[in-house]
Amino acid sequence: MNRALPYLLLLPASLFLLVFFFYPFGLVVVESLTRGGEWTTENFTRMTGHWKFSTAFWNTIWLTAIVVPVQLIMALAMASVVQKLKTGRAGLLYIFAIPLGISDLAAGLVWLAIFEQSGFLNSILHAFGVIDRPQLYLGYQSLWVIFLAVCLAEIWRATAIMMVIIVAGMGLIPKEYNEAAEVFGASAWQRFTRVTLPLLRPSLQTALILRILMAFEVFAVVMALGGTTLPVLMGETFQWQFQLQDRGVAAAYAMVILGLSVAFSLVVLRLLHVPKGARI
């Protein structure tokens, strides 16, 4: 019984993964490689041949490449401020973490209320005499404004996720390390770059991988701010699955998103390699 107990404890989690991850994943793989009951790569051919694919692909890549580094820098700065506070730390942490309680769609609607014609931005600019009539910022003629709005919404919404992970990682670093570096004359910047950051590698790995996965799956914020005007990979997956009723091409899009997620995660693991035996 004692030998079987660990396996019995693992059984519920194993069944959960089997039913809700491995089985659906297998179905998506099969769906992407079959059409009309035959094995084929036609779904991928139809996907790459569609005019929106390359646009959606590069929009997603650029969105990830811009948002994630900005969020990392902001999360490190916010976590450092929280970590150094002696009083009011919990209150500031709660304030920073407020966006965590807001859904993707709600965040998109908040920023829609800012950028739309009757929104907050036009009201402020008109009040200061910058514009004489409301401007249409989120029209199809201004794709760069839609892209900027999506970036701002994503940065505002999800930076707190990385910050919380980094705060937890900083809390595991013994204070003696920084105190010793200070005794030897290291400046605050040197202590941060040469002591704190190297010891934060496990936390940075987790934060970056989690955020990259979320960035490749961005959908609701884009739909709220730009609809189908700004194609992204997850949005095209939705369109092919539910609007065009082509599950094969939708599955092919899902495989592309999976491939990008795995590739970028491996890059992060490689760049932030944690030495064997590291505990922080």
C-alpha positions in Angstrom: 0.0 0.0 0.0 2.8 2.4 0.9 4.4 1.8 -2.5 1.1 2.4 -4.4 0.2 5.5 -2.5 2.3 8.0 -4.5 0.8 6.6 -7.7 -2.7 6.9 -6.4 -2.0 10.5 -5.4 -0.8 11.2 -8.9 -3.8 9.5 -10.5 -6.2 12.5 -10.4 -3.7 14.9 -11.9 -2.7 12.4 -14.5 -6.3 11.8 -15.6 -6.9 15.5 -15.7 -3.9 16.0 -18.1 -5.0 13.0 -20.2 -8.6 14.2 -20.6 -8.1 17.9 -20.9 -4.6 18.2 -22.5 -3.2 15.2 -24.2 -6.4 13.9 -25.8 -7.4 17.4 -27.2 -3.8 18.0 -28.3 -3.9 14.7 -30.2 -7.2 15.6 -31.8 -5.8 19.0 -33.0 -2.7 17.3 -34.5 -4.8 14.8 -36.4 -7.2 17.6 -37.5 -4.4 19.7 -38.8 -2.9 16.8 -40.9 -6.1 15.4 -42.3 -8.7 16.6 -44.8 -11.6 14.6 -46.1 -10.4 11.6 -44.1 -7.0 11.5 -45.7 -3.6 12.4 -44.4 -2.4 15.6 -46.1 -0.7 19.0 -45.6 -3.4 20.8 -47.4 -4.6 22.6 -44.3 -1.2 24.2 -43.9 -1.1 25.0 -47.6 -4.5 26.8 -47.4 -3.4 28.6 -44.2 -0.1 29.9 -45.6 -1.7 30.7 -49.0 -4.3 33.0 -47.4 -3.5 36.7 -47.6 -4.0 37.2 -43.8 -1.6 34.6 -42.6 1.7 36.5 -43.1 0.1 39.7 -41.6 -1.3 37.8 -38.6 2.1 36.0 -38.1 4.2 39.2 -38.1 1.6 41.2 -36.1 1.8 38.5 -33.4 5.6 38.4 -33.5 6.0 42.2 -33.3 3.5 42.4 -30.6 5.4 39.9 -28.5 8.8 41.4 -29.3 7.6 44.9 -28.2 5.3 44.1 -25.2 7.3 41.4 -23.4 10.7 43.3 -23.1 8.8 46.5 -22.0 6.9 44.5 -19.4 10.1 42.8 -18.2 11.8 46.2 -17.6 8.6 47.6 -15.9 8.1 44.4 -13.8 11.8 44.6 -12.6 11.4 48.2 -11.6 8.1 47.7 -9.9 9.4 44.6 -8.0 12.5 46.5 -6.9 10.4 49.4 -5.5 8.1 46.9 -3.7 11.1 45.0 -2.3 12.9 48.1 -0.9 9.8 49.4 0.9 9.8 48.9 4.7 6.2 50.2 5.2 3.3 50.2 2.9 4.8 47.3 0.9 1.6 45.2 0.9 -0.6 48.1 -0.1 1.6 49.1 -3.1 1.8 45.4 -4.1 -2.0 45.2 -4.1 -2.2 48.4 -6.2 0.2 47.2 -8.8 -1.6 43.8 -8.9 -5.1 45.3 -9.6 -5.0 44.6 -13.4 -4.6 40.9 -12.5 -8.3 40.9 -11.6 -9.3 42.3 -15.0 -10.1 39.9 -17.9 -8.6 40.3 -21.3 -11.9 41.6 -22.8 -12.5 44.0 -20.0 -9.0 45.4 -20.4 -9.7 45.9 -24.1 -12.9 47.7 -23.4 -11.2 50.0 -20.9 -8.7 51.1 -23.5 -11.5 51.3 -26.1 -13.2 53.8 -23.8 -10.0 55.8 -24.0 -9.3 55.7 -27.7 -12.8 55.7 -29.3 -14.2 58.9 -30.9 -16.3 59.8 -27.8 -13.6 58.6 -25.4 -11.4 60.0 -22.8 -8.4 60.9 -25.0 -10.5 63.0 -27.4 -12.1 64.7 -24.4 -8.8 65.7 -22.9 -7.3 66.9 -26.2 -10.4 68.9 -26.9 -10.4 70.5 -23.5 -6.8 71.6 -23.9 -7.5 72.9 -27.4 -5.2 70.4 -29.2 -8.1 69.3 -31.5 -11.3 71.1 -32.6 -13.3 67.9 -33.2 -13.2 64.3 -32.2 -10.7 62.1 -34.0 -11.2 58.5 -35.2 -8.1 56.7 -33.8 -9.2 53.1 -34.2 -10.2 53.2 -37.9 -8.9 50.9 -40.5 -6.8 53.7 -41.9 -4.8 53.9 -38.6 -3.5 50.4 -38.1 -0.5 51.6 -36.2 -2.8 53.4 -33.7 -4.7 50.1 -33.1 -1.4 48.2 -32.7 -0.2 50.9 -30.2 -3.5 50.7 -28.3 -3.2 46.9 -28.1 0.4 47.1 -26.9 -0.6 49.6 -24.2 -3.6 47.5 -23.1 -1.4 44.4 -22.9 1.4 46.2 -21.0 -1.1 47.6 -18.5 -3.0 44.3 -18.1 -0.3 41.7 -17.8 2.8 43.4 -16.4 1.6 42.6 -12.9 1.9 38.9 -13.6 5.6 39.2 -14.2 6.0 41.5 -11.3 4.4 39.1 -8.8 6.7 36.3 -9.9 9.8 38.5 -9.7 8.8 39.8 -6.3 8.6 36.2 -5.1 12.0 35.5 -6.5 13.6 38.6 -4.9 12.2 37.5 -1.6 14.2 34.3 -1.8 17.5 36.1 -2.3 19.4 36.3 1.1 20.0 39.9 2.1 23.6 39.0 3.1 24.6 38.8 -0.6 23.7 42.4 -1.3 25.1 43.5 2.0 28.4 41.9 1.3 28.5 43.5 -2.2 27.8 46.9 -0.6 30.6 46.4 1.9 33.0 45.8 -1.0 32.0 49.1 -2.6 29.4 47.9 -5.2 26.9 50.6 -6.2 23.2 50.0 -6.2 23.3 49.4 -10.0 26.2 47.0 -9.7 24.4 45.1 -6.9 21.3 44.8 -9.0 23.0 43.7 -12.2 25.7 41.5 -10.7 24.0 40.0 -7.7 20.2 40.3 -8.0 19.7 39.6 -11.7 21.9 36.4 -11.9 20.1 35.0 -8.8 16.7 35.8 -10.4 17.2 33.6 -13.4 14.7 30.9 -12.3 12.1 33.5 -11.7 12.8 35.3 -14.9 12.5 32.1 -16.8 9.1 31.4 -15.4 7.9 35.0 -15.9 9.1 35.3 -19.5 7.9 31.9 -20.6 4.5 32.5 -19.1 4.2 35.9 -20.6 5.4 34.8 -24.0 2.8 32.1 -24.1 0.1 34.6 -23.2 1.4 37.0 -25.9 1.0 34.5 -28.6 -2.5 33.8 -27.5 -3.7 37.4 -27.5 -7.2 37.7 -28.9 -9.8 39.4 -26.7 -7.9 42.7 -26.4 -7.4 42.8 -30.2 -11.0 42.1 -30.9 -12.2 44.8 -28.5 -9.9 47.5 -30.0 -9.6 46.5 -33.6 -11.9 43.6 -34.4 -10.6 41.9 -37.5 -8.8 45.0 -38.7 -5.6 43.9 -37.0 -5.1 40.2 -37.7 -3.3 38.1 -35.1 -2.7 34.3 -35.1 -5.3 33.5 -32.4 -7.8 35.8 -34.0 -7.4 33.9 -37.3 -7.7 30.6 -35.5 -11.1 31.8 -34.2 -12.2 33.1 -37.6 -11.4 29.8 -39.4 -13.0 27.7 -36.6 -16.2 29.6 -36.0 -16.8 32.0 -38.9 -15.4 30.0 -41.9 -16.2 26.6 -40.3 -12.9 25.1 -41.4 -11.6 23.1 -38.5 -8.6 21.8 -40.4 -7.1 25.2 -41.1 -7.9 26.4 -37.6 -6.0 23.4 -36.2 -3.1 24.3 -38.5 -3.1 27.8 -37.0 -3.1 26.2 -33.5 -0.1 24.2 -34.4 1.8 27.3 -35.6 1.0 29.0 -32.3 2.2 25.9 -30.4 5.4 25.8 -32.5 6.2 29.5 -31.8 5.5 29.1 -28.1 7.8 26.1 -27.8 10.5 27.7 -29.9 10.5 31.0 -27.9 10.3 29.1 -24.6 13.4 27.1 -25.6 15.3 30.3 -26.4 14.4 31.7 -23.0 15.6 28.5 -21.3 18.8 28.7 -23.3 19.5 32.4 -22.6 18.6 32.2 -18.9 20.1 28.8 -18.2 20.0 27.9 -14.5 23.1 26.0 -13.3 22.4 22.6 -12.0 21.7 22.7 -8.3 20.7 26.3 -8.1 18.0 26.8 -5.6 16.9 30.4 -6.0 
